């Protein structure tokens, strides 16, 4: 029964085109890590993150000056999941299917649905990385692009101010924001947009340096309960500060909360909350405006977390689940790349007693390694 799956490959790809698929926006836009093959589930993959460069005065001399010491930073990605979408058939079930829809068709469609299930889970894991974004723009409860393109311009400003790379940027939005974008006259009128792709094909376009993608897994946040807090530092805080001590309030903050400080139009993202020391830790690069003592802190309400990022900010490590050196009981296995997500899935067949198990599997982990290069567009 060797090479059993080889003849199935054309049927599988055909089924992937037919079976319903949710929109996938995050996975294709993320950096793919190539070291995943060497990491086990639960093991960290170390990624280099360099600090800002050193600048010094030029002083002519007959000897070469010693370079300034610089400490390289690191971030880690963990393969957190090894998952399999599986199904099986008995001999009697195969016989029955061949008198109706046909066993090959049903099997190919089940494989396609298995791929769909895992891709949606990876997409949801990726969308959850919004809690690591640097700052936010937009208004909670107001869907972006309701009247103009100003929303993408504002989120671009955040990435620009943070020094994110100008190239390879993506803005992932939900389908409600996508619908607004498609109805804007300057995108759907061919004589103004210069193309009919948006109107005829339903495709989103390159906008303000972003590839605009849609995702069915964009998160709507659940905010913390913190209320009435005031900044508690007589000296205040300078631009760039990330740890803000507060007092007088009640409730708590949760990672991913978007907060504002009175008198500062910037919307910051909470990295952590220390309930013992009443300290809010902000995501990098921290405050954009100096903060005075007794300034009020407010949590922005629950909102859709559309996410803008450069490719180097979000990383996906994915590989086929590991096998023992001796192999296992599968009679055949192969890798097939999903044309929607671009991910390589392992397909395997395990025979039993008058029954066969089919399995679609992948191991993966996601991480945000550069918060400064990400920003939330509230919806």
C-alpha positions in Angstrom: 0.0 0.0 0.0 3.0 2.3 -0.4 2.4 5.8 -1.9 -1.3 5.5 -1.2 -1.5 9.3 -0.8 0.2 10.2 -4.1 -2.9 9.6 -6.2 -5.0 11.6 -3.7 -3.0 14.8 -4.1 -4.9 16.2 -7.1 -8.3 15.4 -5.4 -7.1 17.1 -2.2 -6.1 20.3 -4.0 -9.4 20.4 -5.8 -11.3 19.9 -2.6 -9.3 22.8 -1.0 -10.7 25.0 -3.6 -14.3 23.9 -3.1 -14.7 23.6 0.7 -15.8 26.7 2.5 -12.8 28.6 3.9 -12.7 31.5 6.4 -10.6 34.5 5.4 -6.9 34.1 6.5 -5.0 37.4 6.9 -2.4 36.9 9.6 -0.6 33.7 8.6 0.5 34.8 5.1 1.8 38.1 6.4 3.9 36.7 9.3 7.6 35.9 9.3 8.2 32.2 9.0 10.9 30.8 11.3 13.2 28.2 9.7 14.6 26.8 13.0 11.3 25.1 14.0 12.6 21.7 12.8 15.1 21.7 15.6 12.7 22.5 18.4 10.5 20.2 20.4 7.0 21.1 21.7 7.5 23.4 24.6 11.1 24.2 23.6 12.1 27.8 23.0 13.6 29.0 19.7 15.8 32.0 20.3 15.5 35.0 17.9 18.0 37.8 17.8 16.6 41.3 18.5 19.2 44.1 18.2 19.1 47.4 20.2 19.5 50.8 18.6 22.9 51.5 17.2 25.6 53.4 19.0 26.7 56.9 17.8 29.8 58.6 19.0 31.9 61.7 18.2 34.7 61.2 15.6 38.1 62.0 17.2 41.1 61.7 14.9 43.8 59.5 16.4 46.7 57.2 15.4 45.0 54.2 17.0 41.6 52.7 16.2 39.1 53.5 19.0 37.6 50.6 20.9 34.0 50.0 19.8 31.4 50.7 22.3 30.1 47.6 24.0 26.6 46.7 23.0 24.3 44.0 24.4 22.2 42.1 21.9 18.7 41.3 22.9 16.7 38.1 22.3 13.1 37.0 22.0 11.8 33.5 22.0 9.2 31.5 20.0 7.8 28.3 21.5 6.3 25.4 19.6 3.2 25.3 21.8 0.9 23.0 19.9 1.1 19.8 18.0 -2.4 19.1 16.6 -4.0 16.6 14.4 -7.4 16.8 12.6 -8.4 13.2 12.1 -11.2 11.0 10.7 -11.7 7.4 9.8 -13.7 5.0 7.6 -14.7 1.4 8.1 -14.9 -1.0 5.1 -18.7 -0.9 5.3 -18.7 2.9 5.2 -16.5 3.0 2.1 -18.8 0.5 0.4 -21.8 2.6 1.2 -20.2 5.8 0.0 -19.3 4.3 -3.3 -23.0 3.8 -4.1 -23.6 7.5 -3.5 -21.3 10.5 -3.4 -18.3 8.4 -3.9 -15.6 7.6 -1.3 -12.8 9.5 -3.0 -14.8 12.7 -3.1 -15.9 12.4 0.6 -12.4 11.6 1.7 -10.9 14.6 -0.1 -13.5 16.9 1.3 -12.9 15.6 4.8 -9.1 16.3 4.4 -9.9 19.8 3.2 -12.1 20.4 6.2 -9.3 19.2 8.5 -6.9 21.7 6.9 -9.5 24.4 7.4 -9.9 23.6 11.1 -6.2 23.8 11.9 -5.6 26.9 9.8 -8.4 28.7 11.6 -6.8 27.7 15.0 -3.4 29.1 13.9 -5.0 32.3 12.6 -6.8 32.7 15.9 -3.5 32.2 17.8 -1.9 34.9 15.6 -4.8 37.3 16.0 -4.4 37.0 19.8 -0.9 38.6 19.5 -2.7 42.0 19.5 -2.0 42.1 23.2 1.6 42.8 22.3 1.0 45.9 20.1 2.8 49.1 20.9 -0.2 51.5 20.7 -3.6 51.9 19.3 -5.5 54.3 17.1 -9.2 54.7 16.2 -12.3 54.7 18.3 -13.7 51.8 20.2 -17.1 50.7 18.8 -16.6 52.6 15.5 -15.8 50.5 12.5 -12.8 51.8 10.5 -13.1 53.2 7.0 -16.7 54.4 7.5 -16.1 57.5 5.5 -12.4 57.9 4.5 -9.0 56.3 4.4 -7.8 58.3 7.5 -7.7 55.2 9.7 -4.9 53.5 7.8 -3.0 56.8 7.6 -3.1 57.1 11.4 -2.0 53.5 12.0 0.8 54.1 9.6 1.9 57.1 11.6 2.3 54.9 14.7 4.6 52.5 12.9 6.5 55.4 11.3 7.0 57.1 14.7 8.2 53.8 16.1 10.8 53.3 13.4 9.2 50.2 11.8 10.5 49.2 8.4 8.7 51.0 5.6 8.4 47.8 3.5 6.4 44.6 3.9 3.7 46.0 6.1 0.3 44.5 6.6 -3.0 45.7 8.0 -5.3 42.8 9.0 -9.0 43.9 9.4 -12.2 42.2 10.1 -14.9 41.7 7.4 -17.0 44.6 8.7 -14.1 47.0 8.2 -13.5 45.3 4.9 -17.0 46.0 3.8 -16.6 49.7 4.6 -13.3 49.8 2.7 -14.9 48.3 -0.4 -17.7 50.8 -0.4 -15.5 53.9 -0.4 -16.0 55.6 -3.7 -12.3 56.2 -4.4 -11.7 52.4 -4.2 -14.7 51.1 -6.2 -14.9 53.8 -9.0 -12.5 52.5 -11.6 -11.9 56.0 -13.0 -10.7 57.1 -9.6 -8.9 54.0 -8.3 -7.2 53.2 -11.6 -8.3 49.5 -11.4 -11.4 47.4 -11.2 -9.9 44.7 -9.0 -11.7 45.8 -5.8 -15.1 46.1 -7.5 -14.9 43.0 -9.7 -12.8 40.6 -7.6 -13.6 41.8 -4.1 -9.9 42.1 -3.4 -8.5 44.6 -0.9 -5.5 46.7 -2.1 -2.2 48.3 -1.1 -3.1 51.3 1.0 -0.7 53.8 2.6 2.1 51.2 2.3 0.0 48.4 3.8 -1.2 45.2 2.2 -4.8 45.2 3.4 -5.9 41.7 4.3 -9.1 40.4 6.0 -9.3 37.7 8.7 -12.3 35.9 10.2 -10.4 35.6 13.5 -9.9 39.3 14.4 -10.3 39.5 18.1 -12.9 41.7 20.0 -11.2 42.5 23.3 -12.5 42.0 26.8 -11.3 44.9 28.9 -10.1 45.0 32.4 -12.0 46.5 35.3 -9.5 49.2 36.4 -11.3 52.5 37.2 -10.4 55.7 39.0 -6.6 55.3 39.0 -4.3 58.2 39.1 -0.6 58.4 38.3 1.4 58.2 41.6 4.8 59.8 41.1 5.6 63.3 42.3 8.3 63.6 39.6 6.1 62.3 36.9 7.4 60.2 34.0 9.5 61.1 31.0 8.9 60.2 27.4 9.8 56.5 26.9 8.9 55.3 30.4 7.1 52.0 30.4 6.4 51.4 34.1 3.7 53.7 35.6 2.8 53.5 39.3 -0.8 54.4 40.1 -3.0 54.7 43.1 -6.6 55.5 44.5 -8.4 53.3 41.9 -10.2 50.0 42.0 -10.2 46.9 39.8 -7.4 45.6 37.6 -5.9 45.9 34.1 -5.3 42.9 31.8 -2.6 42.5 29.2 -3.8 44.0 25.9 -5.9 46.7 27.6 -5.8 50.0 25.7 -5.5 52.9 28.1 -5.2 56.7 27.9 -3.8 59.3 30.2 -5.6 62.6 30.6 -4.1 65.3 28.3 -2.3 62.7 26.1 -4.1 61.8 22.8 -2.0 58.6 22.5 -3.6 55.2 23.3 -1.2 52.8 25.0 -1.3 49.0 25.3 -0.8 47.4 28.7 1.9 44.7 28.8 1.4 43.7 32.4 -0.3 44.8 35.7 1.3 44.4 39.1 -1.7 44.4 41.5 0.6 44.3 44.6 2.7 47.4 43.6 -0.1 49.0 41.6 2.2 49.3 38.5 1.1 49.3 34.9 3.8 48.2 32.4 3.3 49.6 28.9 4.4 47.9 25.7 7.5 49.3 24.0 8.4 52.0 23.1 6.5 53.5 26.1 5.2 57.0 26.7 5.1 59.4 23.8 4.4 62.4 26.0 5.7 63.3 29.5 3.3 62.3 32.3 2.5 64.4 35.4 1.6 63.1 38.9 -2.1 62.6 39.6 -3.0 62.2 35.9 -6.1 60.1 35.4 -5.9 56.7 33.7 -8.8 55.4 31.6 -9.4 52.0 30.0 -10.7 52.2 26.4 -13.8 50.1 26.0 -14.0 46.7 24.3 -13.3 46.9 20.6 -12.3 44.9 17.5 -8.5 44.6 17.4 -7.5 45.1 13.8 -3.8 44.8 13.6 -1.1 46.6 11.6 2.5 45.2 11.6 5.7 44.8 9.7 6.6 41.2 8.7 9.5 41.0 11.1 7.2 41.8 14.1 5.1 38.6 14.2 6.7 35.2 13.8 5.2 31.8 13.0 7.2 28.7 13.6 5.5 25.6 12.0 6.6 22.1 11.1 5.3 18.6 10.8 4.9 16.9 14.2 8.0 14.9 15.2 8.2 11.1 14.7 10.3 8.7 16.7 13.5 7.5 14.9 12.0 4.1 14.3 8.9 5.7 12.7 5.3 4.8 13.6 2.5 2.7 12.2 1.5 5.0 9.3 1.6 3.2 6.0 2.1 6.4 4.1 2.6 10.1 4.7 3.2 13.2 2.6 3.4 17.0 2.9 1.0 19.2 1.0 1.1 23.1 1.1 -2.3 24.7 1.7 -2.8 27.3 -1.1 -4.8 29.6 1.1 -2.5 29.9 4.1 0.8 28.7 2.5 1.4 26.3 5.4 2.8 22.7 4.9 0.6 20.0 6.4 1.5 16.4 7.0 -1.1 13.9 5.7 -0.8 10.3 7.1 -2.8 7.0 6.9 -2.9 4.5 9.8 -4.5 1.1 9.1 -6.5 -0.7 11.7 -8.8 -3.7 11.9 -11.2 -3.2 9.0 -10.8 0.5 9.5 -8.4 3.3 8.5 -7.5 6.5 10.3 -6.6 9.6 8.2 -4.7 12.4 9.9 -3.8 16.0 8.9 -1.2 17.4 11.4 1.0 20.4 12.1 3.0 21.7 15.1 3.4 25.4 15.5 3.9 28.4 17.7 3.5 32.2 17.2 5.1 35.2 18.9 5.4 39.0 18.6 9.1 39.7 18.9 8.9 43.4 18.0 6.0 45.3 19.8 7.3 48.6 18.4 6.5 47.4 14.9 2.8 46.6 15.6 -0.2 48.8 16.2 -3.9 48.2 16.8 -6.6 49.8 14.7 -9.7 49.8 17.0 -13.1 48.9 15.6 
